[in-house]
Amino acid sequence: MDRIVVKGNGALSGDIPISGAKNACLTLMPATLLSEEPLTLTNAPRLSDIRTMTALLQSLGCEVTSLQDGKVLTMSSHDINNHKADYDIVRKMRASILVLGPMLARDGHAVVSLPGGCAIGARPVDLHLKALEAMGAELDLRDGYVHAKAIGGRLQGAEFTFPLVSVGATENALLAAVLAKGTTVLKNSAREPEIVDLANCLIKMGAQIEGAATGTITIQGVDSLHGATHPVVTDRIELGTYMLAPAIAGGEVELLGGQRELVGAFADKLEEAEIEVTQTNRGLKVKRKNGRVRAVDVVTEPFPGFPTDLQAQMMALMCTAEGTSVLEEKIFENRFMHAPELMRMGANIDVHGGHATVTGVDKLKGAPVMATDLRASVSLILAGLAAEGETVVSRVYHLDRGYEHVVRKLSGVGAHIERLQEGD
């Protein structure tokens, strides 16, 4: 297995370009199933998860062409010849469940394996299924697959209130509702930028959607959608991750393409910790002031709150902050698996259930550590930027699911980081 070696070597300086959002792109790609005309996505990230979704769509009969070194994806679903999303592909990535709504909406039937993904909690798909049932889907779960049919051959508009805010369930319901007969109202829906980006793309394709950023989405179903070209929104999680690099290592870095509204609650926490965050005409500039970072408390919440996908990275910053911070994880269970690895580097962390208490230490020390999931992997790299000596992060295949060219981007601002292949 590949591993990444990081040596703490002081302050960072320069620019880091931010890629298109993984979570947005994975949501946008299944939208091609809703139309026989081509859907083209620009600003696509080049990640293993994108390749997995490509393989899944191709298995259903979609034509997917990668252009401009993967930054542009052109998809055509004029000939869907398979309505079964197989376990061998779906198990690799939870976002695979997002083909269920579009196939059900377009052709009235689908068979989709229950998904896999990172081991950060159960993350059931019951809310996806309940929303589809409200629209007239008949569901049968057997042998690890969801067998779905639209009663009468077409989904019907309905009013559905999510008992919990769920990004994935909102996306699946939105994808299904655009071709349902009549009006669908989705209440207590997620408001993440990826939801808004999906709605904007579907509107370009001819959908009638209102309120995507409000928590109540109203969709007037249409008979068909047409093709479109749409740029993938900036990746707010990658943005937040690289904002932490100069905060942890020191220095000043500009994140090209960054927008504060994508990471408002996170940027507020950095400023509370006495990190400067400035919007420029090119992106966001982040600068660490003199002295130690101040400890701050964090509670993860649905957007516009502090993102759960930045909790592990924020913990890395708090490891050397002045004082004690408490991080509360309210979105996923089992999402402190990075804590024992940070403790191998000398961090003082006490985990009890959904709370982690971090008492800052003067310095972390490099150590061999193991990535347990996507965001944990990059938190260990960030910690390595400020640690004495060498940090070796193994199992970095997790990293490839969500970060494009992490070694190139960090070394470009002065980090001492390299990727070694097995045998090196």
N, C-alpha and C positions, 0 to 999 in steps of 0.2 A: 504494500500500500504506500501511496505517496505520503509525505509529511512536509510540514512547513517549519522552517527554522527562523526564529526571530532573535535578534540581539538588540537590547536597549542601547541606543546611541545618541540620546539627546533630542533636542527640539526638531520639529518638522517645519518645512516651508515649501510653498508652491501651490499648485492647482490640482484638483482631482475632478475629472468629469464624472457625472452621475448618470447611470444608465436608465433605460426604461424599466418600469416596475415589473418584477417577476409576477407578483400576485395579480396585477392588472392584466398582464399579457395572458396568463393562464385562464383568466376569466373571459377575455375577449376572443380567444381562439375558438371556443365552442360555439360562439355566435355565428360562425360560418355555417353551422348545421341548419340555421334558420332560413337560409336562402339558397336558391340555385345559382345565384350570381356570385362573382368573386368578392371576397373580402380581403383587403390588403392592410397589414399593420406595419407601420414604420416605427423607428426607435425601439425595436424589439431587443430585449437582452439576450445574450448568447450564453445559455445556461443548460444544465442537464435536464432540469424540469421542463424546459421548453421543448427539448428533444423528445422527452417522454410523451408530452401532450401531442406533439407532431406524430409520433408513432401511433398513438391511440386514434387520432383522427384518420390517419391513413388506413388503419385496420377497419374503419367503418366505411371506407370508400372515398374519403376526401382526397383531393389532390393538394399537396402542400409543397410550395416551392420556396426555397430560401435564397434570397438575393442580397447583394452588397455585404458579403461575409456574414450573413445571418441577421443583419440589422433590419431587413425587410422580409416579411412573410406574406406570401400571396397564397390564398386558400380558395378552393372551389369545391362545393358540395353538390354539384349538379347530378351526381350519380351515387347516392347513398345505397349501397348494396348489402349492408350488414348492420343490424340493429343490436348487436351484442358487444358490449365492452368487456373484454376478457380479463380475468383475474391476473394473468401473467403481466399485463401492462398496468392495470388499475392499482394493484397492490403497491406499486412503487411511489404513488403520489396521491394524496387526498383530493387534489383538485380535479382528478379524473371523474368524480361524481357529477361534475358540472355538465357532462354530456347528456345526462338523464333528462333534464328539463327541455332542452332544445329538440332532442329526438322525439320526445313524447308530444311536444307542441306541433312539430312539423308533420309527423307520420302517424301519431296516435299510439305508438307502442315502442318499447325499448326494454332491453335486458342489460343491467349494469351490475358488475361485481361491487360488493362493498369494498371501500378503499383502504389503502394503507397510508404510510407517511411517517413523519417523525414520531418518536415515542415520547410525546410530551403530554400524555393524558388520553382519555378515551375518545373525546371529540366525536360523539355519535352523530349520525346523519338523520336522526329522527325528525328534526325540524324541517329538513329538506322534504322529507316524505309527507309530513303533515300538511305543509303548504301545498304540495301537489295534490294530495287527497282532497283538499278544500276546493281545488279547481276541477274535480271530477275524475281524478286518476284512481284506478283500481290497482292496488299494489299487493304483491305476494312475495314474501321473503322466503326463499328456500335455496338450500345448497350454497349459501354465501352470495347469492345474487338477488337483486331487486328486479322482479318481473312486473313491468308497468304497462297498463293499457288505459287509454282515454275512453271513458264510457261514452258510447255514441260516436266514437272516432275522432272527437275533437274536445280539447279542454275547454272549460267554461269559466268565464270571469267570476270572481268570488272576492269576498272580504275576508282577510286573514290577519290575525294579530299574532306576531311572534311572542311566545312567552318569555323568551330571552333574546337579546340582540345577537344575531348570528350573521356574520359576513357571508359565509358560503351559502347558507340557506336563503338569504336575501337574493344573492346572485342567481341561484338556481330558479327561484320563484319568478324573478324578473325575466330571465331568459324564457321561461315557459309562458308567462302571461302575455307577452307581446303578440302571440298568434292565437291566444284563447279568444273564444267568442264572447263579446261583451266587455264589461269593465271589471278590472281587478284592483283592489285597494289593499296594499301591504302596510300594516301598521306596526309600530315599534321596529321598523326595519333599520338595518345598519346604514351609517352615513359616511363610511370611509371614502376617501378619494377614489379608490378602485371601483366603488359602486357608482359614483358620479361619472367616472370615465366609461364604464360599461353602458350606462344610460345614454351618454352623449354619442357613443358609437352606434347604439341601436336606433337612436333618433336619426342619425345620418342614413341608416338603412331603411328608414320609413316608419319606424315605430312611433307610437304616441305615448309619451311618458312625461309626467310632471312630478316634481317634489323629490327628486332623487337625493338631495342633500338635507332633507327636512325630517326624516324619520317616518314619514307617511308618503308612500309612492303610489300614484294613481296611474294605471295603464289602461288605455283603451285599445283592445285587441284589433288587429288588422288581419286581412286575409293572406297577405304575403309581404315579404321584405325584399329589397333589392341590394345590390352590391354597394360597397363604399370603401374609402381609404381613410384610415384613422391612425394618428400618432399615439403610441402608448405613453401614458402619463409618467412623469419622473418617479423613480423608486424612492419613496419617503423613508423606507427602512435602510436602504443603502446610504441615503443622505444622512440620516441620523447616526449610522454607524461610523461614517468617516468624519462627521462633526466631532466625534469623541476622540479621534486620533490625536489632534493637537491638544485637546483637553487633557488627555492622559500623558502624552509624551512632552508636551510643551510646544511652543511655537505658534505659527499662524498659517492656516490653510484656507483656500477659497474653494468651495464646492460648486463647480460649474453646473448651472441649470437648477440649482436648489431654490426653493421657494418656502418662505417661512410658514405660510398657511398650511403647508403639507405636514409640518412638524411643530405646530404652535405650542402645544403643551410640553413637548420635549425641550424645545428651545427655551421656554420659560424656566424649566428646571435647571438647564445649564447656566442660565443667567443667575439663578438663585445660588448656584454653586460658585459664582463669581467667574464664569467664563463669558467672554464677550462674543455676542452673535450679532452680525451686521448684514442686512440685506444690501446687495450691490446690484449694479446693472448686469452682472454676469452670473450671480448666484448668491450664495451665503458665505460670508467670511467668518471664521471662528478663530479666536485668539485666547490663549491662556494668559492670565495676568501673572504677576510675580507672586511667588509663594505657593503654598499648598491649596488645593481645591477645598471648598467648604462642603461638609457632609450635608446631604439633603434627603428627606424621606420621599418615597415614590410609591404610588398606588397605580397599578395597571387598570385601564378602563377602555371600553369601546371608544372609537373616535367620536368627538375630538379630544378625548383624554389621552393619557400617557400610553403609548403602544406596548402591548405585551412583547412584541417582536424586538423591542429595544431594551427590555428589562435586563437581560444577561449582559449586554454591553455596558449599561449604566452601572451594573454591579461592579464591573471591572474598574470603572472610574472611582467608585466609592471605596475601593480597597485601599487606596492611598490618600483618601481625603482626610481632612482634619476634623475629628469628631466621630460620632456614631450615626449611622443612617439605618432606617428600616424600609425594606422593600416588600410591599405586599402584592402578591400575584392573585388577581381576582378573575382572570380569564381561563387559564389552564392549570390543572394540577400537574404535579411532577415536572414543573418547569424551573427547578433549582438544581438540576443535575450538573450544572457547571460549577456549583459552589465547591464541592470536594476537590475539583481540579484546581480552582483558584487557591484553595487552601494548601495545595501542594507547593504553590509558589510563595507561601508565607502569609496569605490573607487570613484575617481574623473574622470568620463568618459563622453565625449560629442560625441554623434553619429549624423552624418549628412550623410544620404544616404549611400554610400559605404565606408565612412571614420569614424573611431573612434579615437578621441584624448584622450589620457590617461595621466593625470598628476599624477605622483607618490605621494603617501601619506606615512607618517612614518609607519603607522600600520593599518592593516585591523582589523575589529572587527567581531566576530562570530555573526551569525544571522540565522534565518530560511529562507531558499532559496528553489527555485523550479527549477528542471532541465527542459529545454525546448526541448533539443535534445541530441543525443549521446555525441558529443564532449563538449557541454555546461555542461553536467552533471559532467564530470571529471574535467572541469576547476574550478567548484565550490569546488570540493573536494581539488584540489591543493591550491586554495585560502585559504581554511580552515586550511591547514597545517601551514600557516604563520599568521593566525588571532589570536587575543586575545580572549579567551573564546571558546564557543562551537558553531559550525556551524552544522545545521541540513539540509541535502539535501533530499528533497522529490522527488517523481516520478523517482526513480532510475531504473525503468524498462528500461529506455533508455540506462542506463549504461550496462545492461546485453546483449545488442545487440553487443557490441564491446569490452568489457574488461572482461577478464577471471580472477576471483579471485582477484579483485582489493583490497579488504580489507586484504586478506592474504598477498599479495605482499607488500603493504605499511606498514602493521604492522610488517612485517618481517625485515624492516629496521628502526624500531623505531617509526613509526607514531602512534598516539593515535587515532584509527579509529575503529568503529564497525558498523555492520549492524543490524538494529532492524526491526523485522517483525511487521505487523499491530497488535496492541494490546499490544505490549511491552511498 
